[in-house]
C-alpha cells in the first residue's frame, strides 16, 4: 500500500495544483503579431508528479487566454476545460489524465494558445508611440501574477523551470535567456512554411538556470545594442543608444564585481540592460540576462544608475533565491535593497549607504501614510489570500525588509553577518523560501556561536514579521543630508512671509548630487505649511528645477508646487504624466494633482491611459476612481 504524500502549497495567489505536479521545463514558441497585437503559438510544459495516485487532474494558471487545444505526447486531448474565472486570479486550465498520476511520473503537455486584448502582461506600442516613430514595439512585464495571461503555467514563485524561447518576429527580440542564434528567416511569402509571416526571423534563447514564471520576459522592436563592460551590453532604440551607453558604462562592471565579493560569482553569464520606452511601469525589472529598465535612469548625469545596482543585486536575491509567495516579498526586495546599498557603499563610500537609506525611509513613511499605519500591507509578512499582489505593491517590502536586515547586521556585527550572506544564498540557490525558512537558517548558522546566539535571542521576530507600521528608526549617518536639511530650513523661514534675510541663489546647491536635491525637496514636502506660490516660482527658476531633465528631481519639485496649489506647475505636471509611465512618479503625481485640480487629473489620465502599461493603468484607475 502506497503512503500518502501531502505537499501543502505555500502560495495563495495561484490556481495551479503545484502541490501535485511541478513544472521542470517550459518551451515557449510564439509568433509576435504586431498588427493584431497578439502572441500566437504553443507552449510545451514538462511536468512531474510529486504526489502518489492523488489526482489525475493538472491545474494550470491562465488569465484572459485563448486556449485552442491541448495535447499529451502529441495526442490531442478532449478532456480539458477552462474553469470559471475566479478573480483576481484568472481561469484555471484543467487537464484530465486517464488515471491518477504516480509519484515521479512525467508528462509533456503541449498547449496551443493565443493572447487576447485583455492580456495584462504585454504592452503594444504603435510606431507613433516610439521615439523614432518608425516601428512598433512590444514588451512584457509578468511580475507578480501576469505570466498566466501569456501562457498557461504554474504562475507562482514557488515553482522554477528551465526555459526555451523560440520567438518569430519581424523585429529584433530580447528574452530572459541566452541567445542561441537566429534562424528560419522568411524573406517573402515564397519561402514561408505553414503560416510563417514574410519578413520575419525566428529568434532562439535558452535559460538553463530554473526560473519562476514571473521572470519570463520578451521584448521586440527597433533595438540596437552596444557594450558597456566586458560581460555586458545595453540595448535600446538606435537614437538613444549613445546616451544610454555613456550613462551605464562607467559603473556596471564595478557593480557586478562588488556583488560577487559580497555573495559569490555571478551565475547568469552576461548581465545586460534593455532601456525600454517610457511607458515601462517600474524603475527596473530583474529579468535574467537582460534587466528591463526605465528610460528615466538615462538623465545625462549618471545620477540614477543605482537602479542598475538594484536590478543586478536581484541576480542573487530574487532570481537565484526567490520568495516562495508574494506574502514574503521582502525576501526578494529587502535583500536586494540591502545588497544594492552595500554595492553603493563599496563604490561611492560608506556614507552613501545611509544616505540612500534616508531617502528610502521617506519612501517607506509615505507608503505607511498612504495605507494607514495599521494596514495589513505595512507588515513585513502579509496576508494575500484572495487578494491581488499588485494591490500590496509599495516601498514597504523594500525598505522595511532592508531595515530588518540592516538591524541584524548591526546586531551581529558586519564581520559576522557577512559570513552568513554567502551561506544563505548558497543554501537556497535555485530554490524558493519563506520567512520561516529564513529565520531557521539564520538561527541554525549561528547555533554554535554563543555570543551571536545570545544576540539573536533579543530579536522580536513576531514584531518584525507581523507588526504593522514603521519599524524602529536607526541612527543614520547624516553627513550627506545635513546640508540639504539646512537649506530646507532657510526656505522654511520664508513661509511666514517675514524678512528672514534669505536670498536664494544658484550657488546654494552648487556641487550637489541629484539625490541631495531629492532629499532637500522631500524635506520641503514634509513642511506642515506649504511654500507660497511665489517661493515655488523662485525655487524653480533659481535652481533650474523647472527645466531639469532628471525626473527624480522634477517630479519632487512638481510635488512641492502642487502642495502649494501653484497654477504654474499644473500643466508641467500633466505634461510629465504624458511622457513617463513609471509608477513611482505617476501614482503620487496623479494623487497630488487630483487633490488640486480633479478635472485636469481625470482629463490627463483619459488622454494618456493608452500610453500606460496595463498594470499602471489599473492602479491609477483605482487611485482616481476607486475601481
Secondary structure, 3 states (H helix, E strand, C coil): CCCCCCCCCCCCCCCCCCCCEEEEEEEEEEEEECCCCEEEEEEEEEEEECCCCCCCEEEEECCCCEEEEEEECCEEECCEEECCCECCCECCEEEECCCCCCCCCEEEEEEEEECCCCCCCEEEECHHHCCCCCCCEEEECCCCCCHHHCCCECCCCCCCEEEEEEEEECCEEEECCEEEEEEEEECCHHHCCCCCCCCEEEEEEEEEEEECHHHCCEEEECCEEEEEECCEEEEECHHHHHHHHHHHHCCHHHHHHHHHHHCCCCCCCCCEEEECCCCCCCCEECCCCEEEECHHHCCCCCCCCHHHHHHHHCCCECCCEEECCHHHCHHHHHHHHHHHHHHHHHHHCCHHHHHHHHHHHHHHHHHHHHHCCCCHHHCCCCCCCCCCHHHHCCCHHHHHHHHHHHHHHHHHCHHHHHHHHHHHHHHCCCEEECHHHHHHHHHHHCCCCHHHHHHHCCCCHHHHHHCCCCCCCCCCCCCCCHHHHHHHHHHHCCCCCCCCCCCCCHHHHCCCCHHHHHHHHHHHHCCCCCCCHHHHHHHHHHHCHHHCCCHHHHHHHHHHHHHCCCHHHHHHHHHHHCCCCCHHHHHHHHHHHHHHCHHHHHHHHHHHCCCCCHHHHHHHHHHHHCC
